[in-house]
């Protein structure tokens, strides 16, 4: 078990996040919406296959 370091599945550059939060907050919002849509579509496809 590796403790202390929480590494996300897709490591994003911290500097990019800082820049986006300071200059383009809506960009993070749009990226979040896109990721949510992607996960939702994958979830529904998997459910459709299983049923």
C-alpha positions as CSV (number, residue, x, y, z in Angstrom):
1,X,0.0,0.0,0.0
2,X,1.4,3.4,-1.0
3,X,0.5,6.1,1.5
4,X,0.7,9.8,1.4
5,X,0.6,10.3,-2.4
6,X,-2.9,10.4,-4.0
7,X,-2.2,10.1,-7.7
8,X,-5.2,10.6,-10.0
9,X,-5.8,8.2,-12.8
10,X,-4.8,10.9,-15.4
11,X,-2.0,13.0,-13.9
12,X,-2.7,16.6,-14.9
13,X,0.0,19.3,-14.7
14,X,-0.5,21.3,-11.5
15,X,0.7,24.4,-13.3
16,X,-2.1,24.0,-15.9
17,X,-4.7,23.6,-13.2
18,X,-3.4,26.7,-11.4
19,X,-3.4,28.7,-14.7
20,X,-6.8,27.5,-15.7
21,X,-8.3,28.3,-12.3
22,X,-6.8,31.8,-12.4
23,X,-7.5,32.7,-16.0
24,X,-10.2,30.4,-17.4
25,X,-12.4,28.9,-14.6
26,X,-15.1,28.0,-17.1
27,X,-12.5,25.7,-18.9
28,X,-12.3,23.5,-15.8
29,X,-16.1,23.5,-15.6
30,X,-16.4,22.4,-19.3
31,X,-13.7,19.7,-18.7
32,X,-15.7,18.4,-15.7
33,X,-18.9,18.3,-17.7
34,X,-17.1,16.4,-20.5
35,X,-15.7,13.8,-18.0
36,X,-19.0,13.4,-16.3
37,X,-20.7,12.8,-19.7
38,X,-18.0,10.3,-20.7
39,X,-18.3,8.3,-17.5
40,X,-22.1,8.4,-17.7
41,X,-22.1,7.1,-21.3
42,X,-19.7,4.3,-20.4
43,X,-21.8,3.4,-17.4
44,X,-25.0,3.2,-19.4
45,X,-23.3,1.2,-22.2
46,X,-22.0,-1.3,-19.6
47,X,-25.5,-1.6,-18.1
48,X,-27.0,-2.2,-21.5
49,X,-24.5,-5.0,-22.3
50,X,-25.1,-6.7,-18.9
51,X,-28.9,-6.7,-19.2
